[in-house]
Amino acid sequence: MDDAYSTQLTAGESVEASGLEQLMALKDGDTFLVADGWGDMKGGADGLFANDTRVLSRWTMTVGLLKPSRLSSGVSQDNVFFSCHTTNRPLPPMGGRSAPAGVLHIERRRFLWGRRMFERVQMVNHGVEDILLPLAFDFGADFADIFQVRGTPRAKRGAIHAPTTDGRRVTFRYTGLDDVDRIACLAFSEPPARLTHQRAEFMFSLPKGRTLDLYIECGVDSCEAPDERRWRLNAIQARLAMRAKRRRGASVRGPRSPRFNDWLDQSRADMALLTTDLPTGPYPYAGTPWFSTPFGRDGIISAWQMLWLDPSLARGVLTYLASRQAAETSLFQDSQPGKIMHETRGGEMSALHEVPFGLYYGGVDTTCLFVALAGAYANRTGDLDLIRRLWPNLIAAAEWMRDYGDSNNDGLIDYQRGADTGLSNQGWKDSEDSIFHADGRFPKGPIALLEVQGYAFAAWKALGELGERLHDERAPEWRMRAEQVRALVEDKYWMEDEGFYAVALDGDGRQCRAIASNAGHLLFTGLPSLERARRVSKRLLSAAFRTGWGIRTLEVGQARFNPMSYHNGSVWPHDTAMAAAGMANYGERDAVAQILAEIYAAAAHFHLRLPELFCGFPRTPGEPPIAYPVACLPQAWAAGSVFLMLQATLGLRIDAWTETVDLADPVLPVGLDRLKITGLEVGASVVDLNIQHLEGRAVVIPHHKTGKVAIRTLR
């Protein structure tokens, strides 16, 4: 099966081959759309997708047989609307009349709602003459599975039936090899002058100074006749739903920093876009376009980043993942009883088991993270009711860690894929070349990743704390296991000559002595001793790791270092944020504030929307960071990074059991002299916090406090 790295390359090649300069995405629930800057979809790495099936593969608009000249395009800040403003090229004479270039303003505006695309084409004649306007759309529906679109070949597929038309509708139908009929419908508000199975042609008479609107809908199953009323009503619903998701939890603002606020707003909007309200609660999907689905690891980390502001995400993630916990052993799915899901998909290839990702468990870290997040959520909210409901799932996860996760009984969590169709590397760095020895050789399995042991430590510790609150007699055993993991990591992974931890142990217990950012995640869990944590922090903050835009995934000079690679020298915002939060755990507030400022500077060059990753070249004065060509944009844990880093710079910890908010040596990044947190819920209390610079220090001033919450500034 394709690893993440090879899949990304395949997608990139598709983009390049189709001539798409930039992919722009919209999402609603399990429906997403990818198009170029004109709003066109050409059957490459683009289209309208529903439940991991491409229901509209081609959708292009021409004016007078030519693509119009683009003026501008983009997605609204709230991520609801895509708009493209164009003007006409010279139109050919028709009926004795012709139109010069630049007299028509044509706006394509679209959104997704209720499993369908709503599009309005608005045409305005700014010329001095009436115009005959020839407008045409080419379209098609290939019903390709998302893995086909990403480059996975299929030996055969089902039957595409001949489309049917009824004057202003076209209905497409595909019967898959899974015997499921998949239907898509395309409808126009006006009957085309000519309508075929793949093209709609219009001829509009547009008087000077007049405006004309054409409404289009495309979605699964049948479709209503589009019109202005349906457009407006559905647009209102889409916008209100997005607004409600953006307003969940507390808010954080820089009162005198409008640009920084724009970054916070964009990040919050991106998290809202990717969050789907499932029956189990809100769940942040990993990213668009190719990972618009529940991922275990991504969902947990994204929820953790937002936990201090919006605990509802963690509650939704925990509840959903518990419902998908494995109950049986499968080599194909990489599952064992108690293991937590890595990924789920809904397309034909997944249903037929051509790929294992219908319900796939090939993430070695997700089960540990699940338990650790449950502990963090309980401390943040005091919600023991949810913990009680999830207790059987948490115990099953712990049993997986003990009975299956440690395959060679050495006390460490390891992995080795069960079948060749699965992921070869199963940590967050899951590309095929991401784990290696100091000389570049790939290790033989089973592989025990460094950061996974940190997650296991956090899981056992959380389980011990929760067990005590629930009066489970096994709590001391779980606490002991946490300390055993700590001792093993300090003994087996530490490289005294490097002042750093090895990235992994191979199947023979030998260190993979590559110097990688994984150690930052270990700091995040609080496992290392203070002395070793400071040595690791010093190296992570050196120029060999730090680009000026963030922290590289791999140190300069290491075997396989490549600043343009997926995991071997690039910068991932969430990775930087977790490393920064880890360093803050050990007192590195000022350095973390500097890194936050660097990430902010990078975001400014990416239109305030951090991508999944970008290249790890050093920062050069006057030049922007270099984009990774096929990074997901937006990506949930990239959007959440700013909130985790803010929490780290403030040293903010919330204890719902005692209704206490601690801020340890809070620091504000350079250029931000004030910060306001509004509507922070702590148990039954709510408090607003003002943080500002005063006499060279960050001072915390509670404001509008209700309840008995205590605010403490620790120095």
Secondary structure, DSSP 8 states (H G I E B T S, - for coil): ---HHHHHHHHHHHHHHHT-S--EEEEETTEEEEE-TTS-EESSS-EEEETTEEEE-EEEEEETTB--EEEEEEE-TTSS-EEEEEE---EEEETTEEE-TT-EEEEEEEEEETTEEEEEEEEEE-SSS-EEEEEEEEEE----BHHHHTT---S---EEEEEEE-SSEEEEEEE-TTS-EEEEEEEESS--SEE-SSEEEEEEEE-TT-EEEEEEEEEES------HHHHHHHHHHHHHHHHHHHTSS-EEE-TT-HHHHHHHHHHHHHHHHHEEEETTEEEE--BTTTB-S-BHHHHHHHHHHHTTT-THHHHHHHHHHHHT---S-BTTTTB-TT---SEE--SHHHHTTSSGGGEE---SSHHHHHHHHHHHHHHHH--HHHHHHHHHHHHHHHHHIIIII-TTSSSS--B--SSTTS-S--SS--STTSS--TTS----SSBEEHHHHHHHHHHHHHHHHHHHHTT-TTHHHHHHHHHHHHHHHHHHTEETTTTEE-SEE-TTS-EE---BTHHHHHHHHT-S-HHHHHHHHHHHTSTTTB-SSSBBSB-TTSTT--TTSSSSS-B-HHHHHHHHHHHHHTT-HHHHHHHHHHHHHHHHHTTT---S-B------TT----B-TT--SSBHHHHTHHHHHHHHHHTEEEETTTTEEEEES----TT--EEEEEEEEETTEEEEEEEEEETTEEEEEEEEEESS-EEEEE-
